[in-house]
């Protein structure tokens, strides 16, 4: 089964696909948009890119982090919501299962610590997927962590580094 994790952002959306057979990396990367581009063009690009990834790799499930908004920074959640909505729309149009986990659950599944740092998540993803280097930028490692967490939480697959 292929699992697609997406770390949505209006400027940088990270994605990572893993195959639970052999627990290996299939593909990972980022979708970038420019801040000076109209928002409708930015979200169209995100939608088109995610659609292309889904069409090419045929994941069975897409994993997102539950949206969290800090009261001091509500605009961040709204902007992230645009990109997140595009991932949800692709799932709806493609018939892919959509799963949402809180960030603490993802971190706990991957590192054993629900309050792990981005660096700790990045290093554990590198170790679990047996990568020579840590996935960069952190948007990619976060997306891969989401996909990995699905294996632990939903499928009961336990891979040690």
PyMOL commands that set and color helices and strands:
alter all, ss='L'
color gray80, all
select helices_A, chain A and resi 39-57+74-94+103-111+118-128+138-153
alter helices_A, ss='H'
color red, helices_A
select strands_A, chain A and resi 2-7+12-19+24-32+61-65+97-101
alter strands_A, ss='S'
color yellow, strands_A
deselect
rebuild
show_as cartoon
